[in-house]
């Protein structure tokens, strides 16, 4: 009997890859997005449906008479958890993308406190899913994701849900690609860069293909659980910069600083953290039989770089990536950087 999967957020960065992975694994997939679009790489038998996930009726109509698994890329907050649970009588199980930002350290520090003095969390290395999480609330991305998780895990008897706590997602079509920091600098001919913390910062990346593989495996093995979703390797920011240079065929002098960035616009890369954020994947290996399909961060880097270059072509970076500018501010204050380097 054919297994049916419904994927919400199907035309997003992870959704496009996950739909393809499920379809090639024999699932009859309905790809749900606001525009009802289709990816050219999907098998022809993938169905598409247009629905705004904020519209309960439209989402219910997309699920139709039922499905074996409901995969949600864009769930955010407890209200979305409750929305999914209302469909439990027609859904066998769910797989929902969450975030490592739900974690806090043993002193109660988390990503929301990182701007405070001594506020950056110090997690175990590597960090397992047993690490405590932030208190659910409405104050931030992290607290709302924690609320989503708590509601879904509490409803595990009605709707078994696998929550995938993704790290720093990378791959084409990302709205906030951290790689932009080095790609644009290379396109602009910058011959030097500043890296704080000795260039040793590690913020665990998660390739979209590895996340899609976790989704595929979790769909076939229903359960109520939270699992990390990151790559096998966690390269340092200096290694990431060097890998991007290699893809683009450039050489850059790296100026290493032992401490934090000298100012908010000099050396403060999207990976620059004072202590490592590295996750353990043994639970996914044990519970799902997971084996990564992308072994190293650098393996799929060329397609990410090419996507960013294409999107930047002839455009101001703030127009090409408005969410990146909103989240990080001015990443390319070359005047301030030159002033610092020329002192």
N, C-alpha and C positions, 0 to 999 in steps of 0.2 A: 504493500500500500504506500502511495506517495506521501511523503511528509511535507507539510505546508509551513512556510515561514513568512512572517510579515515583518518587514524592516522599516522602522520609522527613522527619518533623516537619511534616506537612502542615497541622496545625491551629494551628501557632505563628504568630507575628506576620508573618514573611516567607512562610511556607509557604502560608497562606491565599491570599495575593495571587498567588504563583507558580503554584499549581495552576490558578487561574482564567485566568491569562495563557497557560499552556500549552494548556489545554483550548480556549480561544477561538482558538488558533492551529492547531487541528486535531489535536492530540495526543490519544491515548487515555490518560487519566491514571488511575493508581491512587494514591490519597491514603492514605499510611500514617501512623498515629499510635497512641499507646498506647491511646487510647480508641476508635479507629475512628470518630471523629466526622465530621460533614459540615458545611460552611459553607453557609448559605442562599444565598449569591451564586454558588456553583459551578453550572456547567451540570449538568443532570440525569444526563448520561451519565458523569460522573466516578464511578469505583468507589472504595470505601473499604475499608480493611483495618486490623485492629487488630494491632499488633506492637510490642513493646518492642525498640528497636534493640540493647539489650544481649543479647537472645536471638538467637543466630546462626540457629537453626533457624526461628524465627518470621520473621526478616527474609528469609531465603532463600525461605520459602514465599510471602511477599508479592511477591517478584520473580518467582516461578513459573518458567515456561519461558524467560523472558528479557525484556529490554526494550532499547530503543534508547538510552535515557539514564536514569541513576539520579541523582536530585537529592537532596542531603543537606544539610538545614538545621542539623543538630545534631551533626555529627561533631566529636569533640573528643579529640585525642590520637592517637598512632601506632597504638594498638590498633584504633581505628575505621578507620584507613587500611588496615590489614591485613585487617580484616573485609570492607571493600569490595573489595579485590583478590581475595579468595577467590571473589567472584562474577563475576570478569572474563570467564569463559567464557560467561556468560549476559547480559553487559551490554556494549553498544556503547561507551559513554563515560559519564563522570560530570561533574556540576557540584556543587562543594562550597563552602559558605560558610565563609570564614576571617575574618581580622580585620587591620586596620592595626596592631594591637598587636604583630604579629610583627616590625615594623621596629625597628632600632636605629640610632643615629647613628654617625658616623665615630669617635667616642670611646668607643663601646661602651655608651652610655647608652640606656635604653629605658623603657617604662612601668613596669617593675619597679624601676627605680632612682630614680623621680621623687621619692620621699620622702627621699632622701639630699641632703646639701648639694651644690648645683650638679649635681643628679642628673637634672634634666629634659632629655630629648633635644632637640637642636637639628637638626631635619631641613631638607633643602632645601625651598624653597617655589617651585613645587609639588614634591612628592615622587613620583618614578616608581618603578616596580616593580623597577628595578635597585638600589635602596637595599638595603644589607645587612640581614639578619634575625638575630634572636637565636638563640643556640645551642639546639637542641632539648633538652628535659629534662622532668622531672616536678615542677618547683618552682612553676610558676605557669600561669595561663591562657595567657599569651603563649608560654611555652616549650613547652607541650603543643600549641598550635596550630601552632607551628613544626615540631614533630615530625610532626604530621599532614601538613603540607605537604610536608616532605622525603620522607616515605615514598610519598606519592601521585605526586609528580613523578618519583621514581626508578622508579616502576612504570608510567611513561607508555607504554612499549612494549606492556604488557598491558592497561592501562586508561587511555586518554587522559582526563585530568581537568583541567577548568578550575576553578581556585581563585579565589574572589571575596573580596578583602580589603575587608570592609565598614568604613565609618567609624562615626560616632555614629548608629546606626539610629533612625529616628523614624517614627511612624505609630501608629494604634490598636493596642491589645492588647500594647504593650510592658510587660514586667515591671519595667523600670528606666527609665522615661521621664524624661529630663533636664528636659523641659518642666514636670514636676511642681513644680520649684523655684519657678517664677514663677506657675504656675496656682494653687497653694495659697496663696501669699502674697496674690494678688489676692482669692481667696475669703475670706481672713481679714481683708481690709480694710487691709493694710499700705500705707501711703502713701509710704514711703521704702524704698530698697534701696541696698545697698553693692556696688559692683563694683570688684574689684581690677584691677591692670594697665591702668588707664585705660579699662576696659570694652572693650579691643581684643582680648581672647582669641578665638582662632578654633580650633575643633576640628571638622573637616569633617563635616557631617551626611550621612546617606544615607537617602533616603526608601525605604520598602518597595516602592513602585511602580517606582522606578528599579532597585532590585536585582532585582525580578521581571523587568524587561525584559532585564537582563543575563543572567539565567538562561534566558530564552526564546531569546535570540540564541545563547548558548553551547551550548544543547542542539542547535541546528541546525548548529553549526559545531564539531564535536569537535576537541579539541587538548589538548596538555599544556602548561599555562601558568598563571601567576598574574597576576591583573588587579585593579587598584583598583576599588572599588565605592562611589562617593560622588556627591553631587549636583553640578550645575554650579556652584552658588555656595557659598561658605563664609562666612556672615555672622558678624559679631562677636557676642559675648555681649550687648553693649548693643543691637544690632540685633534679636537674638532676643527679648530682654526687651520691646522696644518693639513688636515684631510680636505677641507674646502679649497685651500690653496692648490693642492695637488690636482683636484678636479678641474680647476680653472686655469691651471698652468702658470701660476704666478709664484713669486717668492716674496715673503714679507718678513721684515725684521720685527721680532717680538721683544718688547720691553716689559720685563717682569717686575712686579711690585710685591713685596712680602705682605703688605697689609691690604686694607680695603681700597676701593677706588678713591682717587684724590678729590673727585667731585662727582656729582650725579651724571655729568655728561662726558666724563673721561674714563674709559676703561670699564664702565659698568655694563657688561654684556648681559644678555638674557640668561646666561648660564652661571653668572658670577655669584657664587654662594660661599660663605665663610667656612662651612663644614659640609661634608658630602651628604647628598640625598641619594641613597642607593638601596634598591629593593631586592628582596629575595623571591625567586620564582619557584622554589621547590614545591610549594603547595599546589600550584597549577600542574606541575609535572606529575605529582602524586595523584591528584584527584581527576585530572582530565587526560593524563597521558601526553601532556603538551611537550612538543619539541619545536623550537623556533624555526620559522622558514627563512628568516633573515638572521644570519649568524653574527654579523658585525654592523655597527652603525654605518660604517663607510660603504658597505656593500651596495646600498640603494641611494647613496648620496648624489650620484650624477643626475638622476631624474629629479631630485628635489632642487638642485642648483639650476638645472635647465628650466624648471617651472618658474622659479623666482626670476631668473633672467628674462624670460618671456613676458612675465607680468610687469616687470619694471620698464621694459623697452618703451622709450619715448614718454614716460610718465613720471611725475613726482612720486616719490616713494610713499608719501602720506596719502596720496590719492589711490595708489595701488593697494596699500595696506593700511586703511584708516584705523582698523582695530588695533593694529600693532602700535601706531602712534598714540592711540588712546591709552593703551596699557603701559607703554614704556616711555612715552615722551620723546624728546629729541635724542635719537641714538647716534646722530652724525654731526655733532658739534665739532667740526674739524678745527675751527679757530681756537676753541678752548684746549683741544688736544695739542695743537701745535705750540700754544703758549706754554703748556706744561712741559712738553718734550724739549723745548728750546731754552728752558731756564738753565 
